[in-house]
Amino acid sequence: MKDYHINLFYSEEDEGYIADIPDLKYCSAFGRTPSEALEEVLKAKQAWLEAARANGKPIPAPRYRPAIYKVA
């Protein structure tokens, strides 16, 4: 099974790192370091999936891939 793509970037405005999962709407997290942001977004992903299951909401398949991975 494929897993969800995670974007990780530094935010000057927030003075820290942001991690997000594009396939899971509004699933993102903050960390002072890249590893902290990654750890937090994995927790957010788990909470997002549990909430969707508990509320009978659809769970999207992992589809997002950055442009550098797309086949022309």
ZIMO-V87164 format. One record per residue. N is the residue number from 1. RES is the residue in one small letter. SS is DSSP state (H for helix, E for strand, L for the rest). Layout:
N_RES_SS ; N_RES_SS
//
This chain:
1_m_L ; 2_k_L ; 3_d_L ; 4_y_L ; 5_h_L ; 6_i_L ; 7_n_E ; 8_l_E ; 9_f_E ; 10_y_E ; 11_s_E ; 12_e_L ; 13_e_L ; 14_d_L ; 15_e_L ; 16_g_E ; 17_y_E ; 18_i_E ; 19_a_E ; 20_d_E ; 21_i_L ; 22_p_L ; 23_d_L ; 24_l_L ; 25_k_L ; 26_y_L ; 27_c_L ; 28_s_E ; 29_a_E ; 30_f_E ; 31_g_E ; 32_r_L ; 33_t_L ; 34_p_H ; 35_s_H ; 36_e_H ; 37_a_H ; 38_l_H ; 39_e_H ; 40_e_H ; 41_v_H ; 42_l_H ; 43_k_H ; 44_a_H ; 45_k_H ; 46_q_H ; 47_a_H ; 48_w_H ; 49_l_H ; 50_e_H ; 51_a_H ; 52_a_H ; 53_r_H ; 54_a_H ; 55_n_L ; 56_g_L ; 57_k_L ; 58_p_L ; 59_i_L ; 60_p_L ; 61_a_L ; 62_p_L ; 63_r_L ; 64_y_L ; 65_r_L ; 66_p_L ; 67_a_H ; 68_i_H ; 69_y_H ; 70_k_L ; 71_v_L ; 72_a_L
//
